[in-house]
Amino acid sequence: MKIEELVPEALRLPTKDRVLLAASLWDSIDDPYDLAVSLEDEEAISLALKRDEEIESGKVLALSHTQLMNRLRQ
């Protein structure tokens, strides 16, 4: 079934069923913030500063939330 067919059907469900469906779907998604290794605070800050520098220097292009969501839907 295509997403275009599934969404309208899901929206017809009672609220409780939609909540259960949403929770099931959410639980099936890997946490994008769950790193393979645990970072100490200093390492995490260093990584954040490095990412910020990459964006500020133009080395990488930051995406808006809308742009990110559009890419994820493709």
C-alpha positions as CSV (number, residue, x, y, z in Angstrom):
1,M,0.0,0.0,0.0
2,K,1.3,3.4,-0.9
3,I,1.7,6.2,1.7
4,E,-0.8,8.3,-0.2
5,E,-3.4,5.5,0.4
6,L,-2.3,4.7,3.9
7,V,-2.5,8.2,5.5
8,P,-6.1,8.9,4.8
9,E,-7.0,5.5,6.1
10,A,-5.0,5.9,9.3
11,L,-6.6,9.4,9.9
12,R,-10.0,7.7,9.9
13,L,-9.0,5.6,12.9
14,P,-10.2,6.6,16.4
15,T,-7.8,8.8,18.4
16,K,-6.7,5.9,20.7
17,D,-5.8,3.7,17.7
18,R,-4.0,6.6,15.9
19,V,-1.9,7.1,19.1
20,L,-1.0,3.4,19.3
21,L,-0.2,3.4,15.6
22,A,2.0,6.5,15.9
23,A,3.8,5.0,18.9
24,S,4.4,1.8,17.1
25,L,5.8,3.6,14.1
26,W,8.0,5.9,16.2
27,D,9.4,2.9,18.2
28,S,10.3,1.3,14.9
29,I,12.6,4.2,13.9
30,D,16.3,4.1,15.0
31,D,17.3,7.0,17.1
32,P,19.3,9.3,14.9
33,Y,21.0,10.8,18.0
34,D,22.0,7.4,19.3
35,L,25.7,7.3,18.5
36,A,27.6,4.1,18.2
37,V,29.9,5.3,20.9
38,S,29.0,7.4,24.0
39,L,30.7,10.8,24.0
40,E,31.8,12.5,27.1
41,D,30.7,16.1,27.5
42,E,34.0,17.5,26.3
43,E,33.9,15.3,23.2
44,A,30.3,16.3,22.5
45,I,31.1,20.0,22.8
46,S,34.1,19.6,20.6
47,L,32.1,17.8,17.9
48,A,29.3,20.5,18.1
49,L,32.0,23.3,17.7
50,K,33.5,21.4,14.7
51,R,30.0,21.1,13.1
52,D,29.3,24.8,13.7
53,E,32.7,25.7,12.1
54,E,31.8,23.6,9.1
55,I,28.6,25.5,8.7
56,E,30.0,28.9,9.3
57,S,32.9,28.4,6.9
58,G,30.6,27.2,4.1
59,K,32.2,23.7,4.0
60,V,28.8,22.2,4.6
61,L,25.3,23.6,3.9
62,A,22.8,23.5,6.8
63,L,19.2,22.5,6.0
64,S,16.1,24.1,7.3
65,H,13.6,21.8,9.1
66,T,11.3,22.0,6.0
67,Q,14.2,21.0,3.6
68,L,15.2,18.1,5.8
69,M,11.6,16.8,6.1
70,N,11.1,17.1,2.3
71,R,14.3,15.1,1.7
72,L,13.2,12.4,4.2
73,R,9.9,12.1,2.4
74,Q,11.5,11.3,-0.9
